[in-house]
Amino acid sequence: MPSFELRYAPYVWRLLNGVFVVHKPHNKTVLATRRSLLKKLCDELNSMECRPPRELVHISGQLSSGESLKVETRQSFADDPLVVGQRYQPQDFSLSIANNPGFFASGVVVVFMGRMAKSAADFQNGQHLRVYEMKGRFGFATDNCRSDGKIIEKVYEMKGRFGFATDNCRSDGKIIEKSRFKHVTERHIGRVISKIQANHQTLMFKTMGVDLKSQEAYELAAKGMVRPAVRKTTPIIYGIRLTEFSPPDFTVEVECINEFDEFLYQLIHGIALKLRTSAMCTRMRVKRYGPFTTEDSLLMKHWTSEHIIENIEQCKHRLQPHVLQPISAVLSDPTALSDHDIFLDTLKRSGEIIK
């Protein structure tokens, strides 16, 4: 809880300048989240003590008459809240959001406000690792691979459910397929996701334009995971692991770059297909984006000026110069999945060498 209370709106306005993190709710777009955030801030600022309307200097009289001019101040209707509206309005804020988790997902959203709004593009170009938690369910398939889809057969944290396939690969899709999943074990899932990770680690070097068998690739791999040079590449998974398995539900944690929603939904569906069953994504949550985690994010009930200003102060020490302008292709994130032997491990899993 903030240990201070703010009452004067212009002072609060000057403090709302920096980077902070909010938690986007489930089934809400980033645009709707932005509108809700700005509305809360505007309502709060307008309820505080605002500056008085500016006065208009009015000069009357005629020089030709020889009389002195009369100078007086009058009320300026051009600055009166009753005429022009409330003092603080959403369009007055300069606010940029660095990531777009999508409608179905929830989790970390990094917000740049005020003079820092222009730095959002630099942060995006920094190619920071994203961690997703995705929950799935075996046994069903939907037309959109989500639980809200129509059944036909998400570091992100993704929850899945075996046995169902939907038309959008999510739990909100239409169920289009049901299948058995009794044969699926934790060991089987681990084997499948390890192969997926190995394939993407090979792809990681290909996006850098480096030969997998070269000395340059070995030296890069010895330093850790490498990031692609540009944002517009194929999605790359740096790490994927099973964090929970309670049939038919399961949860995987995915560390990736340049991903998009449909890719992650299809990932849950693809894991199930390799296990000879079906699955849909029941929940997806952004756990981390670069140096910012869910522990830093503000829940909707905390979207107030006091909490945001305090969060800006907490995020200052994490926004080092190398975060906005990376000095190396190597991911320096200490929480990223990395290993000095990743190069040899990649070669073994891809079949380039045999141990």
C-alpha positions in Angstrom: 0.0 0.0 0.0 1.3 3.5 -0.8 2.5 5.4 2.3 1.4 8.8 0.9 -1.7 10.6 -0.2 -2.0 12.9 -3.2 -4.6 15.6 -3.4 -3.4 18.3 -5.9 -4.1 17.1 -9.4 -1.3 19.1 -11.3 1.3 17.6 -9.0 0.0 14.1 -9.6 -0.1 14.7 -13.4 3.7 15.6 -13.3 4.5 12.4 -11.4 2.6 10.1 -13.9 5.7 9.8 -16.1 7.6 6.6 -16.5 7.1 2.8 -16.9 4.8 0.7 -14.9 3.2 -2.8 -15.1 -0.5 -3.7 -15.0 -2.3 -7.1 -15.0 -4.6 -7.5 -17.9 -7.8 -9.3 -17.1 -9.0 -12.4 -18.9 -11.4 -11.9 -21.9 -10.5 -8.3 -22.3 -8.6 -6.6 -25.2 -5.5 -4.5 -24.6 -7.4 -1.5 -26.1 -10.3 -2.0 -23.6 -7.7 -2.3 -20.8 -6.1 0.9 -21.9 -9.5 2.7 -21.9 -10.3 1.4 -18.4 -6.9 2.5 -17.1 -7.3 6.0 -18.6 -10.8 6.4 -17.3 -9.8 5.5 -13.8 -7.0 8.0 -13.9 -9.1 10.7 -15.3 -11.9 10.2 -12.8 -9.4 10.3 -9.9 -7.6 13.4 -11.1 -10.8 15.3 -11.7 -12.0 14.4 -8.2 -8.8 16.1 -6.8 -8.2 19.7 -6.3 -7.6 21.2 -9.8 -6.0 24.5 -10.8 -8.5 27.4 -11.1 -9.6 28.6 -14.6 -7.3 31.1 -16.2 -8.5 34.7 -16.3 -8.8 36.8 -19.5 -7.2 40.2 -19.5 -9.7 42.7 -21.1 -8.6 46.2 -22.2 -11.4 48.7 -22.9 -11.5 52.4 -23.9 -10.5 54.5 -26.9 -7.2 56.3 -27.3 -8.8 58.9 -29.6 -10.9 60.2 -26.7 -7.8 61.0 -24.7 -9.0 58.9 -21.8 -6.8 56.3 -20.2 -7.5 52.7 -21.1 -9.2 50.5 -18.6 -7.6 47.1 -17.9 -9.6 44.4 -16.1 -9.6 40.7 -15.8 -12.7 38.6 -16.6 -13.6 35.0 -16.5 -12.3 33.1 -19.5 -14.9 30.7 -20.9 -12.2 29.1 -23.1 -10.7 27.5 -19.9 -13.9 27.0 -17.9 -14.6 23.2 -17.1 -18.4 23.9 -17.6 -17.7 24.9 -21.2 -14.7 22.8 -22.3 -15.4 19.8 -20.2 -13.5 18.1 -17.4 -9.9 19.3 -16.7 -8.3 15.8 -17.4 -9.5 13.7 -20.3 -8.2 10.4 -21.8 -6.8 12.1 -25.0 -4.6 14.3 -22.8 -2.5 11.3 -21.7 0.5 10.0 -23.7 0.4 6.3 -23.1 1.9 3.4 -25.1 1.6 -0.4 -24.3 4.6 -2.5 -25.2 2.9 -5.9 -25.6 -0.5 -7.3 -26.7 -1.4 -10.5 -24.9 -4.7 -10.9 -26.8 -8.3 -11.1 -25.7 -8.2 -14.6 -24.3 -5.0 -14.1 -22.3 -4.3 -12.4 -19.0 -1.1 -11.3 -17.3 1.7 -8.8 -17.6 1.2 -5.6 -19.7 4.1 -3.1 -19.7 2.9 0.5 -19.9 5.0 3.6 -21.0 3.5 6.9 -19.9 4.4 10.5 -20.4 7.8 11.3 -21.8 8.7 7.6 -21.7 5.9 6.7 -24.1 8.3 7.1 -27.1 10.6 4.5 -25.5 8.0 1.7 -25.9 9.2 1.0 -29.5 12.8 0.7 -28.3 11.7 -1.7 -25.6 9.9 -3.8 -28.2 12.9 -3.8 -30.5 15.0 -5.1 -27.6 13.6 -8.6 -28.3 13.0 -9.5 -24.6 12.0 -12.9 -23.6 8.3 -13.5 -22.9 7.2 -16.2 -20.5 3.6 -17.7 -20.8 1.7 -20.0 -18.6 -0.8 -22.0 -20.6 -3.4 -24.4 -19.3 -4.8 -27.1 -21.5 -7.3 -30.0 -21.3 -6.9 -33.4 -23.0 -9.8 -35.2 -24.7 -11.5 -32.4 -26.6 -10.7 -30.4 -29.8 -12.5 -27.1 -30.6 -12.8 -25.2 -33.8 -10.6 -22.4 -32.5 -8.3 -24.5 -30.2 -9.7 -22.6 -27.1 -12.2 -23.7 -24.5 -14.8 -21.1 -25.9 -14.7 -22.7 -29.3 -17.0 -25.3 -30.9 -15.7 -28.8 -30.1 -14.1 -30.6 -33.1 -11.2 -32.6 -31.6 -2.0 -21.8 -24.0 7.4 -17.2 -20.0 3.3 -17.8 -21.1 1.7 -20.0 -18.6 -0.7 -22.1 -20.6 -3.3 -24.5 -19.1 -4.6 -27.2 -21.4 -7.1 -30.1 -21.2 -6.7 -33.4 -22.9 -9.6 -35.2 -24.5 -11.2 -32.3 -26.3 -10.6 -30.5 -29.6 -12.3 -27.2 -30.3 -12.6 -25.1 -33.5 -10.2 -22.3 -32.1 -8.0 -24.5 -29.9 -9.4 -22.7 -26.8 -11.9 -23.7 -24.2 -14.3 -21.0 -25.4 -14.5 -22.7 -28.9 -17.0 -25.1 -30.2 -16.1 -28.8 -29.4 -15.6 -30.7 -32.6 -13.8 -33.8 -31.3 -13.5 -35.9 -28.2 -10.7 -38.5 -27.6 -9.2 -40.7 -25.0 -6.2 -39.6 -23.0 -5.7 -42.4 -20.4 -2.5 -43.4 -22.1 -0.9 -40.0 -21.7 1.6 -39.7 -18.9 3.8 -37.0 -17.6 6.8 -38.7 -19.1 5.2 -38.8 -22.5 4.5 -35.1 -22.4 8.0 -34.3 -21.3 9.4 -36.3 -24.2 7.3 -34.4 -26.7 8.0 -30.9 -25.4 11.7 -31.6 -25.2 11.7 -32.4 -28.9 9.7 -29.2 -29.6 12.3 -27.2 -27.6 15.2 -28.8 -29.5 13.7 -28.0 -32.9 13.2 -24.4 -31.9 16.7 -24.1 -30.5 18.0 -25.2 -33.9 15.7 -22.6 -35.5 17.2 -20.0 -33.2 20.6 -20.2 -35.0 19.0 -20.2 -38.4 17.2 -16.9 -37.7 20.6 -15.5 -36.9 22.0 -16.6 -40.2 24.6 -18.8 -38.5 25.6 -22.3 -39.6 24.7 -24.8 -36.8 28.0 -26.6 -37.3 30.2 -23.5 -37.3 32.6 -22.3 -34.6 30.6 -19.0 -34.5 27.4 -20.9 -33.5 29.3 -22.8 -30.8 30.7 -19.5 -29.3 27.2 -17.9 -29.3 25.7 -21.0 -27.7 28.4 -21.0 -25.0 27.3 -17.5 -23.9 23.6 -18.4 -23.7 20.5 -18.1 -25.7 20.6 -15.7 -28.7 17.9 -13.4 -29.8 16.8 -12.8 -33.4 18.0 -9.6 -35.0 14.5 -8.4 -36.1 11.0 -8.7 -34.6 9.4 -10.1 -37.8 10.7 -13.7 -37.7 9.0 -17.0 -37.1 8.1 -17.6 -33.4 11.0 -19.1 -31.4 10.6 -21.1 -28.3 13.6 -20.9 -25.9 12.2 -23.1 -23.2 9.0 -25.1 -22.5 8.3 -27.3 -19.5 5.4 -29.0 -17.8 4.6 -27.4 -14.5 1.4 -29.3 -13.6 -0.3 -32.5 -14.7 -3.7 -33.5 -13.4 -5.5 -35.4 -16.2 -7.3 -34.2 -18.2 -5.8 -30.8 -17.2 -2.2 -29.8 -17.6 -0.1 -26.6 -17.5 3.0 -25.7 -19.5 5.3 -22.8 -19.2 6.6 -21.3 -22.5 9.5 -18.9 -22.9 9.5 -17.4 -26.4 10.1 -14.5 -28.7 8.1 -13.1 -31.7 5.1 -15.3 -30.8 1.4 -14.6 -31.4 -1.8 -15.9 -29.9 -2.8 -18.4 -32.5 0.7 -19.9 -32.5 0.5 -20.6 -28.8 -3.1 -22.1 -29.0 -1.9 -24.4 -31.8 1.1 -25.4 -29.7 -1.3 -27.0 -27.1 -3.2 -28.7 -29.9 0.1 -29.8 -31.5 1.3 -31.4 -28.3 -1.9 -33.4 -28.0 -1.6 -34.6 -31.7 1.9 -36.0 -31.0 0.4 -37.8 -28.0 -2.3 -39.3 -30.2 -5.1 -37.4 -28.5 -6.6 -33.9 -28.6 -6.5 -30.9 -26.3 -7.7 -27.4 -26.0 -6.2 -24.3 -24.2 -8.3 -23.4 -21.2 -6.2 -20.5 -19.9 -3.2 -18.4 -20.9 -1.3 -16.0 -18.8 1.7 -13.8 -19.4 4.1 -14.4 -16.5 7.0 -12.3 -17.6 8.0 -9.8 -20.3 11.7 -9.0 -20.2 12.5 -7.9 -16.6 8.9 -7.4 -15.6 6.9 -10.2 -13.9 3.4 -10.8 -12.6 4.7 -9.8 -9.1 5.3 -6.3 -10.5 1.9 -5.9 -12.1 -1.0 -4.0 -10.7 -4.5 -5.6 -10.4 -7.4 -3.6 -11.7 -8.4 -2.6 -8.2 -5.0 -1.0 -7.8 -5.2 1.2 -10.9 -4.9 4.4 -8.9 -2.5 7.3 -9.2 -0.8 6.4 -5.8 -0.2 2.7 -6.8 0.9 3.7 -10.3 3.4 6.3 -9.1 4.8 3.8 -6.6 5.0 1.1 -9.3 6.9 3.6 -11.5 9.5 4.1 -8.8 9.8 0.3 -8.4 10.3 -0.3 -12.1 13.0 2.4 -12.5 15.9 0.3 -11.4 14.9 -2.5 -13.9 14.8 -0.2 -16.9 18.6 -0.1 -17.4 20.0 1.4 -20.7 20.8 -2.1 -22.1 17.1 -3.0 -21.7 16.0 -0.4 -24.2 19.1 -0.7 -26.4 20.5 -4.3 -26.2 24.3 -4.3 -26.5 24.5 -8.0 -27.4 22.6 -10.6 -29.3 22.8 -12.8 -26.3 19.8 -12.9 -23.9 21.3 -11.6 -20.6 18.1 -12.3 -18.7 19.3 -14.3 -15.6 15.9 -16.1 -15.3 16.0 -17.4 -18.9 16.6 -21.1 -19.6 20.2 -21.2 -20.6 23.1 -23.8 -20.5 26.7 -23.7 -21.6 26.2 -27.1 -23.2 23.1 -26.1 -25.1 24.9 -26.3 -28.5 25.9 -29.9 -28.1 22.5 -30.7 -26.7 20.8 -29.1 -29.7 23.0 -31.1 -32.1 22.2 -34.4 -30.3 18.5 -33.8 -30.3 18.4 -32.7 -33.9 20.3 -35.7 -35.0 23.4 -33.9 -36.2 25.7 -36.0 -34.0 25.2 -39.2 -32.1 26.5 -39.5 -28.5 
